[in-house]
Amino acid sequence: MSLTIPGVASPTWARVDAGLYVVSRAGEYLGSVDRSHNGAYLAFDGRATPVGRYDTLSEAKRAVLSVPDPEAARRDRQAQRVYQRVAAVSGVVAGGLALTAGTVVPFL
């Protein structure tokens, strides 16, 4: 099963040697799968960090593609911090307006 998102290139697997497969998306290297001498498939992410050892090629490929992109994770954390700051400032402003309204109401 393959998930296709409009506007996002699909990952492309290529066999570059006997038992060695690499995957890329829009020219960006995402990882590889290498078959060991004992027949297991070793999966690696885009930074050559081992992902795991698998019995089948399809399991290893799936594992490589399931590794989150570290750059995307960093952007998500940064966006989360911005949203938290905006929420905190909004809360302070809303509290200030509530206090001001409570002070002004007796004079209306």
N, C-alpha and C positions, 0 to 999 in steps of 0.2 A: 504494500500500500504506500502511496506517495502523496504527500500533501503539497499542493501547488497553490501559491498565493499570487494573485495577479500583481504584476509589476516586479516580482522578485524571481530571479533566476533559480532554476532547480539545480541541485547538486549533480555533478557529473563525475562518475567513477571511471577510472582508466586502469587497465592492467599494464604495468610498466615492466614487469619481469615475472618469471615463474613464481607464483605465490605472493606477489607484491602488488597491491592495489592502492591508488591514491584518489582522493576526492577533492574537487574544487567547485567553487561557485563564482561565476562571473570573474574568473581569473584569480580568485583568492583561494589559497591552499587551506583546506579544512582539516586534513588528517590522512591517515593511511592504515592499511591492514596488511600484516605480513604473516605468512604461514611459517610456523616453526618446524624444526626437523622432526618433532614428534606428532605433527599433524594439527596441532592447535592453531587457532588464529589469534594473533596479537594485535590489538587495536591501539592506535596512538592518535592524540588530538593534533591540532595544527601547530603546537609547540613541541611536538615529539614527546609529550608526557604520556606514559602508559595509561590507557583507559581500562584495559582488562584483557583476560584470556577467554576465548570462546571456542565452542565445539564446531560451530558452523560459520561460514563466511557471511551469511546474511545477518546473523546475530552480531558479529563483529562490526559490520557496516552500520547496522542500526545504532550500535553503541557510539561509534565515532560521530554520527550525525546528531546524537542526543546530548553531546557535551555542549554546555552553554558557551557562547562566545564571550570571552573575558572583557572585551571592549564594550559589548552591549550591556553586560552586567554592571560595569563601571558607570556607564551612562545612566542606567536605571537607578543606581544608588544616588548619583548626583541629582537626578530629577526628583527623587524622593525627598532629599534634603531640602531642595528648593520649595517643594509643595508643603513641607512641614513648616518652613519659615513663613510662607505666605499665609498658612492657616493660623499660625500664632499671631501674626500682625493683624489679621482680620479679626481675631478674637479680642485683641486689645482695643482695636478701633470700635468694635461693636459694644464692648463694655464701657468705653468712654462715652459713646453716644447715649447709652442707656442711663448712665449717671447724669449726663447733661440734661437729658429729657426729664429725668426725675426732679432735677433742680429747677427747671424752667416751668414745669406744669403748674405749680402753685400760683404763678404770676399770670397765668392765662385766664 
